[in-house]
Amino acid sequence: MRLTRHSWLDGPSLVLDYDLLNLSDAPTTWLWSAHPLLRIEAGDRILLPDEIKEVVVEYSAAGVFEKNSAIGWPQAQSALGTAVDLSTVGKRDGVTAHKLFARVGRSGWAGLYRKRTGQGLVLCFNPSALPFLGLWICSGAWPETGAKKQYTVALEPTTSNVDSLASAEQNGTARSLAARERCQWRLELRLLEASSPLSFEAFCAQAIASASNPEPAAYSQTP
């Protein structure tokens, strides 16, 4: 397998074009996920399309949510019955970390709003290529060992709703490429209001309007 990425700037957007080629004479399975670890502060907001009402738990530190359980988005109920707002970034507490997956519908985008700076980042992608969205929300509880703990949010368009290829093969979400076949897709990161601050409400409106633009490069898989 050979994965090539071409990166270029288009105004306020970073565009990432991917080309995956199976170099072998036999079919092979694969999985791909974006993994942008974004800088965060308490009060920042995660924005997803309104059509996403539910996410599935892949991992949750200290058992806050049960593994493989379906929980509400953005308001969820923990295993102890307490209400949790998953869309609002909390303080670095050393105990919170969740890996969640959402199935993407027709709207292929996700956003992060930075409250202090009044800016936002929107990731746009083609749901035909990347039908799932991973969410990594970590407030210092991971890695479980070691001194350097993550305080981050990652918005992760992906081909599967699990982290490992073995698990994807088991649940039927692994992708396959025939001998010498290739697959191409695009990920676009758009910065909103780099020069002046905007409210969260204004960010929501701009994010939805920005993401409604047609995907500039359609997903393709060709021999």
N, C-alpha and C positions, 0 to 999 in steps of 0.2 A: 504494500500500500504506500502511496505517496500523497501527502497533503501539502498543497501550496496555498499560501495566503498572499494576496495583493492588497496593500493598504494605500488609501489616498484621501486627501481632504477635499471636501466639496462645501465651501462656505463654512457654516458652523458645525458641519458633520464630518465624522471620521467614518469612512466606508471601508468595510473589510470584505473582500471577495475570496471565497474558498473554492478550491478545486481538489477533489479526492479521486485518485486513479488507482484501480486495482491492477498492479503490474504483473500479477501471476496468471497462470493458465487454469486456475481453479476459482470457483466462487468463494467469497469470504464475507463474514458478518462484521459489522462495525457499529460503533456508537460515538457520537460527538456531542460536546456541550461547551458553550461559552463559560468562562469562569472569571469575570471581571470583579475583583475585590475592590469595592468602592469606599472611599473615605466617608465617614459619617460622624454626626454629632447628635446628642440627645435632642429630640424634637423634629428631626428630619422625617420625611414621609415617603412611604412606598406607594406608588399609584399603579393599579392594574385596570384593565378594561372592565366595565360594569358586568360583562357577561361571566366573569370569573367570580363565582360565589362560594367555591369550595376548593380546598387543597388537601393533598394526602401527605401524611407525615412519613418521611424516610428516616429521620433521626431527630431526637429531642433530648437535650441534656437534662439529667436528673428526672427523666420520666414525666416532664410537664405535660406532654402529649403522648399518647400511646402510638408505638410504631405501627405503620400501615393503616392507621385510623384516618377517616375523612373528617375534616373539621371545617368550620365556616371561615370565610374570608370577607372582610378584614376582621370581623369580630368572631372570636373563637372561644370555646369553653375548654379549660384545662381538664386533666384527668381528675383533679380535686374539685372540679365544679366552679372554679373562679373564672371570671371574664378576662380575656386577653385581647388587646388591640394589636394585632400583628402588623398593621400598617404604619404605626408610629414607633420610631426608633427610641429605645430607652437608654438609660445611662449605662456606662460600663460597670456591670455588676459582678462579673466573674462567675455567673451561674446560668446565664441564658445563651442557648444556641439551638437553632432549629434548622433542619433541612426539609423543605417542603416542595411538592410538585403540583402544578396546575395543568390541566389539559387546556390547550389554547383553542378558541373557536375561530371566528372569522377575523378577529382583531389581533394581529401579531405585533404587540408592543408592550413595554413596561417602562415605568419611570421612577426616578428618585428625585425628590425635592429637598434642596438644602435650605433649611429655614433661616440660618444666620446670614447667608449671602444672598438669599432671594433668587437663587438660580436652580435650574433643573436639568437633568439628563434623561433623554428618552432613547431606549433601544428599540429599533424597528427591525422586523424580520418577516419572512414569508412562512405562514403556518403550514403550508404544504411541505416545506423542507424541515421545519422545526415545530412539530405539533405540541410540544410540551414546554413549560417554563419552570425551571428550578429556582427556588428562593433560598439563599443562605443568609440567615439572620443571626449574627454572633455578637454577643456583648461581653466577650472575655472568658467564655467557658470552654474554648477549644483552641489548640489541642489540649486533651485532658492531662497530658504530661508535658513538662517543659515550661520555661519561664516566659517565652514570647507568646502571648495570647492574642487572638484576633479580635478586633473591634471593627466590624465591617458588615456591609450588606452586599450580596452578589445577586444580580439579576441574570439568569442563565438560560437563554433559549437553548433547547436541546432536542435531540431526536428521540429520547426515551424518558420514561418517568422513574428511572432508577439510575444509580450511579455506576454500576458495574456492567460490563458486557455480558458476563455470565448470567446475571439477574435479568438483563434485557432479553437474552435468548430464552430464558425460562418463561417470561411473561408475554413473549411475542412482539416486543417492541424493538428488537435488534433489526438494524438495516442490513441489506445484503447487496453486494456488488458481484455481478458475473465476471468471468475472466475478461480482462482488459476494459471493463466498463468504468465510467467515470460519473461523478455526481458533483454538481456545483450549487452553491447557495451564497447568500449575502446577508451580512449583519451591518446595520447602520446605527451609529451612536450620535445623537443630535443634542447639542448644547443649546438650551433655551435661555435667552436674556443674559448674555455674557457681559453686557455693558451696563445694565441697570437692574435693580432688584424688582421682583414681582411677588405678589401674594400667592398663597397656595391655591386659592380659587382661580387666579389668573393662570397659574401654571397648569392646572387641570384642563382649563379651556384650551390653552395653547398646545398641550400635549396631545389631546384628542384631535385637534385640528391638524397638527403636524403628522400624527400617525395615520390620519385618514388619506394621506397622499398615496397614490399607487406604489406598490413595491417596484423600485427601479430595475431590479434584475430578477426575473422569474426563476424559480427553482427548476432545475433540469437534471435528468439522469439519462445518460446516453451511452450506447455501446461504443 
